[in-house]
Amino acid sequence: MVSLGKNLKYSVTMPSKRALKLRCPICKKAVKNTDAEFPFCSDRCRTIDLGKWASGAYVIPSPVTDVDEQIRESTPEDSGDDS
């Protein structure tokens, strides 16, 4: 308790840490970061995820290019001939 003068007091407490709820990316079951199969809840979910990667279900997008950059790449440079 901290005193603010005449009869005014308030309690000083630290904000509690927010518990992060970790979920299996496949079935959304709660998991702990200390589990052997983390971030999955089971070997089954780990295998399903591996199958998705192997089949191409997960795709890492290519970098987005600027439209002006695409136009410059597709148009040939002037060779300096002014005919």
C-alpha positions as CSV (number, residue, x, y, z in Angstrom):
1,M,0.0,0.0,0.0
2,V,1.2,3.5,-0.9
3,S,0.0,6.5,1.0
4,L,-0.9,9.6,-1.0
5,G,-1.4,11.9,1.9
6,K,-4.5,12.4,4.1
7,N,-6.5,9.1,4.1
8,L,-5.8,8.3,0.4
9,K,-4.1,5.0,-0.2
10,Y,-3.9,2.7,-3.2
11,S,-2.4,-0.7,-3.9
12,V,0.6,-1.0,-6.2
13,T,0.6,-4.3,-8.1
14,M,2.4,-5.4,-11.2
15,P,0.3,-6.4,-14.1
16,S,0.0,-10.1,-14.3
17,K,1.7,-11.9,-17.2
18,R,-0.8,-12.8,-19.9
19,A,-0.9,-16.5,-20.4
20,L,-0.3,-17.5,-24.0
21,K,-2.6,-20.3,-25.1
22,L,-0.7,-22.5,-27.5
23,R,-2.7,-24.6,-29.9
24,C,-1.9,-27.4,-32.3
25,P,-1.9,-26.0,-35.8
26,I,-3.8,-29.0,-37.2
27,C,-6.5,-29.9,-34.6
28,K,-6.4,-26.7,-32.4
29,K,-6.0,-28.8,-29.2
30,A,-4.2,-27.0,-26.4
31,V,-0.5,-27.9,-26.1
32,K,2.4,-27.0,-23.8
33,N,5.8,-25.8,-25.1
34,T,7.4,-28.5,-23.0
35,D,5.5,-31.4,-24.8
36,A,7.6,-33.8,-26.8
37,E,5.6,-33.2,-30.0
38,F,5.5,-29.4,-29.7
39,P,4.1,-27.4,-31.6
40,F,1.8,-30.4,-32.4
41,C,-0.3,-32.3,-29.9
42,S,0.5,-35.7,-31.3
43,D,2.6,-37.6,-33.9
44,R,-0.6,-37.9,-36.0
45,C,-0.9,-34.1,-36.3
46,R,2.9,-33.8,-37.0
47,T,2.5,-36.4,-39.9
48,I,-0.6,-34.6,-41.3
49,D,1.4,-31.4,-41.4
50,L,4.3,-33.0,-43.1
51,G,2.0,-34.5,-45.7
52,K,0.6,-31.0,-46.4
53,W,4.1,-29.7,-47.0
54,A,5.0,-32.6,-49.2
55,S,1.8,-32.3,-51.3
56,G,2.2,-28.6,-51.9
57,A,-0.8,-27.6,-49.8
58,Y,1.5,-25.0,-48.1
59,V,3.0,-22.4,-50.4
60,I,5.5,-19.7,-49.6
61,P,4.5,-16.7,-51.8
62,S,7.0,-15.1,-54.1
63,P,8.0,-11.5,-53.5
64,V,5.5,-8.9,-54.8
65,T,7.0,-6.8,-57.7
66,D,6.1,-3.3,-58.5
67,V,4.1,-2.7,-61.7
68,D,6.5,0.0,-62.9
69,E,9.4,-2.5,-62.4
70,Q,7.6,-5.1,-64.5
71,I,7.0,-2.6,-67.3
72,R,10.7,-1.6,-67.3
73,E,11.8,-5.3,-67.4
74,S,9.5,-6.1,-70.3
75,T,10.3,-3.0,-72.5
76,P,13.7,-3.0,-74.3
77,E,16.1,-0.3,-73.5
78,D,16.7,2.5,-76.1
79,S,19.9,1.7,-77.9
80,G,20.6,5.4,-78.5
81,D,19.7,5.2,-82.2
82,D,17.5,8.2,-83.1
83,S,16.4,7.4,-86.6
